[in-house]
Amino acid sequence: MAPKVTSLDHLVLTVADIGATLSFYENALGMQAEKFTPVDGSERWSLTFGRQKVNLHQAGAEFAPHAMQPTTGSADLCFLSEQPIGEWKAHFEAHDVEIIDGPVVRTGATGPILSVYVRDPDDNLIEVSHPV
C-alpha cells in the first residue's frame, strides 16, 4: 500500500507585518500567538488553534526552505467553527472587520457549510464556516 497523509499540521503565511497579523488573528478569530525557537535558535511566531497552527514568515526574510514565490495576500483559507455564523457576524461587526461576502452556503470537505468571508491585514481571503 502506498503511503498517504492523514491531516494538516501547519501552514505558512508570508506577511508584511507580523504584529498586525498576530493582532488580527487573535482578536478577530480567537487564535493564540505563540513565540517559538526552532533548532536553529531563531525566534519565530505562529498562531495556534485546536491542534493546528499557522507559522508566520516576514515578507523578505522568509525561513528556508520556503515556497518558490512567497508573497503576501495569496492565501484563501477556510476555518471551521462550532459557533453559529450569526455570532461571527456580530463579532466581526463589533471588531470593525468588514464582511465581504456571506452568509452563504458552500461545500466543505465533509459537506455543506455556512460561511462568511473577511480579509486579513495582507488581504488574504479568510472564510469562517459552520457546518449546516
C-alpha positions in Angstrom: 0.0 0.0 0.0 1.3 3.5 -0.9 1.8 6.0 2.0 -0.8 8.7 2.4 -1.1 11.8 4.5 -3.7 11.9 7.3 -4.0 15.6 8.4 -2.6 19.1 8.2 -0.1 20.0 10.9 0.5 23.6 9.9 0.7 26.1 7.0 2.8 29.1 6.5 1.6 32.7 5.7 4.1 35.2 4.4 3.1 38.6 5.9 4.1 42.2 5.7 3.7 42.9 9.4 3.9 40.1 12.0 2.4 42.3 14.8 -0.6 43.3 12.7 -1.1 39.7 11.7 -0.9 38.4 15.3 -3.4 41.1 16.4 -5.9 40.3 13.7 -5.9 36.6 14.1 -6.0 36.8 17.9 -8.8 39.4 18.1 -10.9 38.6 15.0 -10.5 34.8 15.0 -9.6 33.8 18.6 -6.3 32.2 17.8 -3.3 32.3 20.2 0.0 33.9 19.3 2.9 31.7 20.2 6.6 32.6 20.0 8.8 29.5 19.4 12.5 28.8 18.9 13.3 26.2 16.3 16.6 24.2 16.4 18.5 26.9 14.5 18.0 29.2 17.5 16.0 31.9 15.7 12.7 33.4 17.1 9.6 32.7 15.2 5.9 33.4 15.6 2.9 31.2 15.0 -0.9 31.3 15.6 -2.4 28.2 17.2 -5.9 26.9 17.2 -7.1 23.4 18.1 -4.4 21.0 17.1 -3.2 23.2 14.2 -1.0 26.2 13.7 -0.2 28.9 11.2 3.5 29.8 11.0 4.3 33.3 10.0 7.2 34.4 7.8 8.1 38.0 7.5 8.0 39.0 3.8 11.6 39.4 2.5 13.0 37.4 5.4 11.4 34.0 4.9 12.8 31.0 6.6 14.4 28.3 4.3 13.1 26.2 2.8 10.1 28.2 1.7 7.6 28.5 -1.1 9.0 29.1 -4.5 7.3 32.5 -4.7 6.4 33.6 -1.1 4.1 36.6 -1.3 1.6 38.4 0.9 -2.1 38.2 0.1 -2.1 35.0 -1.9 -3.9 32.7 0.6 -7.5 31.6 0.6 -8.2 29.8 3.9 -11.4 28.3 5.4 -11.6 27.8 9.1 -14.4 25.8 10.8 -16.2 27.0 13.9 -18.6 25.5 16.4 -20.3 28.9 16.8 -23.1 29.8 14.5 -22.4 32.3 11.7 -24.7 34.9 13.3 -22.4 35.1 16.2 -19.4 35.5 13.9 -21.2 38.3 12.0 -21.9 40.2 15.3 -18.3 39.6 16.4 -16.8 40.9 13.2 -19.0 43.9 13.3 -18.0 44.6 16.9 -14.3 44.5 15.9 -14.8 46.6 12.7 -13.9 43.7 10.5 -15.6 44.1 7.1 -17.6 41.1 5.9 -17.0 40.9 2.2 -19.4 38.1 1.5 -22.0 35.9 3.2 -23.5 34.3 4.9 -23.6 31.9 2.0 -23.8 28.1 1.8 -20.7 26.4 0.4 -19.5 22.9 0.1 -16.8 22.0 2.7 -14.6 18.9 3.0 -17.3 17.0 4.8 -20.5 18.5 3.4 -22.4 21.8 3.4 -21.2 24.8 5.4 -22.5 28.3 6.0 -19.7 30.8 5.5 -18.8 34.5 5.9 -15.7 36.0 4.2 -13.3 38.6 5.5 -9.8 39.8 4.7 -6.8 39.8 7.0 -4.2 42.7 7.1 -2.4 41.2 4.0 -5.7 40.8 2.1 -5.7 37.1 2.3 -9.3 35.7 1.9 -10.5 34.3 5.2 -13.6 32.1 5.3 -15.2 31.3 8.6 -17.7 28.4 8.4 -20.1 26.4 10.4 -21.5 23.0 9.3 -25.2 23.0 8.3 
